[in-house]
Amino acid sequence: MLVELTKFKVKNGQSKRVDEWLQFLNDHMEDVLLTLEDEKMYVESIFRELQHGDEFLYWYSIQGQGGQDVLDSDHWIDKKHLEYWNECIDLTFKPVDLSTEVVMIPKKIRNNME
């Protein structure tokens, strides 16, 4: 099981597009959840932060081993998600992976994730 929290920078001037992106994901949650199964993604959450005039998105996820990479997906929702990604995420900023120190998942839930 892989537990991650990664920070990505939003391109300057793309806040409104990020608003649309996040609303798109919320509006199509049923389709989003279907793609998570192929990725063996048990939990995925996106957080947003404005810090000193810069905007960041944080991805928190809990994923099983051997899942499909979103880049390899044929799902329409993933293709649209990646379009937003390419428009909004600043690839000149090196993503920051925060260190996982403690994972607290009750055994009965963890057993269903493996």
ZIZIJO-V657578 format. One record per residue. N is the residue number from 0. RES is the residue in three letters. PHI is phi in radians with two decimals (* if undefined). Layout:
<<N/RES/PHI> <N/RES/PHI>>
This chain:
<<0/MET/*> <1/LEU/-2.00> <2/VAL/-1.98> <3/GLU/-2.35> <4/LEU/-2.40> <5/THR/-2.22> <6/LYS/-1.80> <7/PHE/-2.17> <8/LYS/-1.59> <9/VAL/-1.50> <10/LYS/-1.06> <11/ASN/-1.01> <12/GLY/1.42> <13/GLN/-1.87> <14/SER/-1.01> <15/LYS/-1.15> <16/ARG/-1.19> <17/VAL/-1.11> <18/ASP/-0.94> <19/GLU/-1.09> <20/TRP/-1.04> <21/LEU/-1.17> <22/GLN/-1.16> <23/PHE/-1.00> <24/LEU/-1.08> <25/ASN/-1.12> <26/ASP/-1.23> <27/HIS/-2.05> <28/MET/-1.03> <29/GLU/-1.04> <30/ASP/-1.23> <31/VAL/-1.02> <32/LEU/-1.12> <33/LEU/-1.10> <34/THR/-1.24> <35/LEU/-1.11> <36/GLU/-1.06> <37/ASP/-1.11> <38/GLU/-1.47> <39/LYS/0.94> <40/MET/-1.63> <41/TYR/-1.48> <42/VAL/-2.49> <43/GLU/-2.51> <44/SER/-2.33> <45/ILE/-2.04> <46/PHE/-1.99> <47/ARG/-2.21> <48/GLU/-2.50> <49/LEU/-1.92> <50/GLN/-2.39> <51/HIS/0.95> <52/GLY/1.48> <53/ASP/-1.80> <54/GLU/-1.93> <55/PHE/-2.32> <56/LEU/-2.03> <57/TYR/-2.01> <58/TRP/-1.85> <59/TYR/-1.91> <60/SER/-2.57> <61/ILE/-2.20> <62/GLN/-2.32> <63/GLY/-1.39> <64/GLN/-1.38> <65/GLY/1.40> <66/GLY/-1.34> <67/GLN/-1.24> <68/ASP/-1.29> <69/VAL/-1.01> <70/LEU/-1.17> <71/ASP/-1.67> <72/SER/-1.33> <73/ASP/-1.76> <74/HIS/-1.16> <75/TRP/-1.05> <76/ILE/-1.16> <77/ASP/-1.21> <78/LYS/-1.10> <79/LYS/-1.17> <80/HIS/-1.00> <81/LEU/-1.21> <82/GLU/-1.07> <83/TYR/-1.05> <84/TRP/-0.93> <85/ASN/-1.12> <86/GLU/-1.32> <87/CYS/-1.87> <88/ILE/-1.57> <89/ASP/-1.41> <90/LEU/-1.34> <91/THR/-1.40> <92/PHE/-1.60> <93/LYS/-1.24> <94/PRO/-0.98> <95/VAL/-1.89> <96/ASP/-1.60> <97/LEU/-1.37> <98/SER/-1.37> <99/THR/-1.46> <100/GLU/-1.88> <101/VAL/-2.49> <102/VAL/-2.07> <103/MET/-1.96> <104/ILE/-2.28> <105/PRO/-0.97> <106/LYS/-0.96> <107/LYS/-1.12> <108/ILE/-1.41> <109/ARG/-1.00> <110/ASN/-1.06> <111/ASN/-1.41> <112/MET/-1.67> <113/GLU/-1.78>>
